[in-house]
Amino acid sequence: MAASDIHGRHWSRRSALGLIACVPLGLTSVAQAAECVDPASLSAAQKSMRKSLGFRTSNDATKRCGLCAFFTAAPPGCGKCALLSGGIVPAEGVCDSWAKKS
């Protein structure tokens, strides 16, 4: 198998450059998702609730807010959490009370 033949597909310079050109778009969507809410704009009660629930960014693709029973999707990459009284959270977040959607 030739070095340019990966999984049965021949990679040309054009297809490689096209793929590279798409990377910034993916990074932009991740950055936008993380910016659903400005932490500085949260009330003391909201900050306290997030801390008590252990809210953080998830590195686990199978356990994150977007897949949680308490999450309701809103703008792309964001949503509302029932445990946070409808507070806006990124879909990539997770807390200690995460529950799989049925």
C-alpha positions in Angstrom: 0.0 0.0 0.0 1.3 3.4 -0.9 2.0 6.0 1.8 -0.6 8.3 0.3 -3.2 5.6 0.4 -4.9 5.7 3.8 -7.9 3.4 4.3 -8.4 3.0 0.5 -8.4 6.7 -0.3 -5.7 8.5 -2.2 -4.8 11.8 -0.5 -3.9 14.6 -2.9 -2.3 17.9 -1.9 -5.7 19.6 -2.6 -7.6 17.3 -0.2 -5.0 17.7 2.5 -5.1 21.5 2.3 -8.9 21.3 2.3 -8.8 19.3 5.5 -6.3 21.7 7.1 -8.5 24.6 6.2 -11.4 23.1 8.1 -9.5 22.8 11.4 -9.9 26.5 12.5 -13.7 26.1 12.0 -13.8 23.2 14.4 -11.7 25.0 16.9 -13.9 28.1 16.6 -17.0 26.0 17.4 -15.3 24.5 20.5 -14.3 28.0 21.7 -17.9 29.3 21.2 -19.3 26.4 23.1 -17.0 27.1 26.0 -18.2 30.8 26.0 -21.9 30.1 26.6 -21.8 32.2 29.7 -19.2 34.6 31.2 -18.3 33.1 34.6 -17.8 36.7 35.9 -21.4 37.5 35.1 -22.8 34.7 37.3 -24.4 35.5 40.6 -22.8 34.3 43.8 -25.6 31.7 44.2 -25.0 30.4 40.6 -21.3 30.2 41.3 -21.9 28.4 44.6 -24.3 25.9 42.9 -21.8 25.1 40.2 -19.1 24.6 42.7 -21.2 22.3 44.9 -22.2 20.2 41.9 -18.6 19.9 40.8 -19.3 21.6 37.4 -16.3 21.5 35.0 -15.4 20.9 31.4 -15.6 17.2 30.5 -12.8 15.3 28.7 -15.1 12.2 28.4 -17.1 12.2 25.1 -19.6 9.8 26.7 -20.3 11.8 29.9 -21.0 15.5 29.2 -23.9 18.0 29.6 -25.1 17.5 26.1 -25.9 13.8 26.9 -27.3 14.5 30.4 -31.0 14.0 31.3 -31.0 17.4 33.0 -29.8 19.3 29.9 -32.0 21.1 27.4 -30.2 22.2 24.2 -30.3 26.0 23.4 -27.9 27.9 21.0 -25.3 25.7 19.2 -22.9 24.2 21.8 -24.9 25.5 24.8 -28.0 24.6 26.8 -29.8 24.9 30.0 -29.3 22.7 33.1 -32.4 21.9 35.3 -30.1 21.4 38.3 -28.8 24.9 37.9 -32.3 26.4 37.8 -32.1 26.7 34.0 -28.6 28.2 34.0 -26.7 28.2 30.7 -23.9 25.6 30.4 -21.7 24.4 27.5 -22.6 21.0 26.1 -19.1 19.9 26.8 -19.5 20.5 30.6 -20.2 17.9 33.2 -21.0 17.8 37.0 -21.1 15.2 39.7 -24.9 14.8 39.3 -24.7 13.8 35.6 -27.4 11.3 34.6 -27.6 9.6 31.2 -30.6 10.6 29.0 -33.0 7.7 28.5 
